[in-house]
Amino acid sequence: MIELLASHYTYVLVFVLLGLGIYMTIASENLVKKLIGVSLFQTAIFLFFISMAYIEGGSAPIVPHAENPGELMVASPLPQVIVLTAIVVGIALTAVGLALVIRIYAEYGTLREDTLREVRADE
């Protein structure tokens, strides 16, 4: 069991980051901490896609002229492209979330979710 965990440490890291991100998103009352939890969750998904695309002994998808091109193992560039696009979307999501948090703080003077619910219920 220890050997399996040591050889697949990226998957262990993925599940730790997933758990931490979900916990921060659900358990935290502060809106900024919730955004940090969502970012951790996204990072875990990115790491998962990249680790799934890894091929031991693989090379870049630039195929050189070789005598036996069928024996050459090449890594697929598609997961890398998907993760690169997801990183851009994640940054945009975080920026919009932080802009909303700034507006909420300017309007209500707090970032605590329970306080915001009480204030909204009084209105």
N, C-alpha and C positions, 0 to 999 in steps of 0.2 A: 504494500500500500504506500509506504513512504517513497519507494522507488518510482512508483507511478506518479505521485504528486511532484516529485523532484524533476521528472522528465517532462511533465506538462504544467510547469509553473505558470505559464501565461493564462491557462484556463482557471487556475486557482485565483490569480490576480483579477481576472474578469469577474468571477463570481463574488469576490470580496468587494470590488468596485460597484457591481450591480447592487449588492445588498446594502452597501453604505449609501449609495445614491437613492435607493428606494426608501431607506430609513430616514434620511435627511428630508426627503420630499414629504413624507407622510407625518413624521413625528415633530418636525420643527414648526413653531408658530411664527417665526420671522420669515418674511417674504424673500429676503435676500438669501437666507440659508436654503430656502426651497429652490431657488434658482441655481445655487451651487450644487444641490443634490441632483437636479436635472442635468447639469453639465457633467457631473461624475457618471451618471447613468449613460449619457451619450458617449463619454470617453470609453466606458467599458464595452459598449457595442462596437465602437471603432476598433478597439484592441481585439475583440472577438473576430471581427471580419478579417483583419490583417493576419491574425494567428491561424485562421482557417485556410488562408491562401498560401501559407508557407509550405514549400516543398523542400524536403531535405535533399541536398545535392542539386537543387534546381538553379537555373541561371536566369538572367534577365531575358525578357521576351525578344531580344535582338538575336536572331539566329545567324551565326557565322557560317561561312562555307566550310562544311565538314565532310569527311569521307562517308560517314554513316549518320545522316541527319535524323534518322528514326530513333537513334539511341539517345539523343539529346533531350534532357528533361528541362522544360521551360515553365516558369511560373506565369500564371494567368494575370494580366494587368487589370482585368475587370474589377476585382475587389478593391484594388488600390484606387481606381477611378471613382468607384462608388463611395469609398470612405472620404476621398478628397472632396467630393460634392457634398457629402453629409457634414463635413467639418464646416464648410461655408454656410450651410443651412443652420447648423448649430450655433455659429457665431451670430448670425442674423437673429435667431430665436432668443439668444441671450441678450442681445442689444435691445430688442423690442421689449423683452421682459424687464430689463433694467430701466428703460424709459417709462414703462407703466408703473414700476415701483417708485420712481422719482415723482411722478404725477400723484400717485396715491399718498405719498408722504407729504407733498405740498398741500394736498386737499384736506387730509385728515390728521396730519401730525404724528402718525404712528405707522409702524410696519408689522405690528402684531396682528395676527389673523383674528384672534378672539376679540380684541378691542375693536377691530374694524367691523366685525359682525354686530357688536353691541351698538356702535355708532350708527350703522346702517339701519338697525332695527328701530332706533329712536327717531329716525327721520321720517 
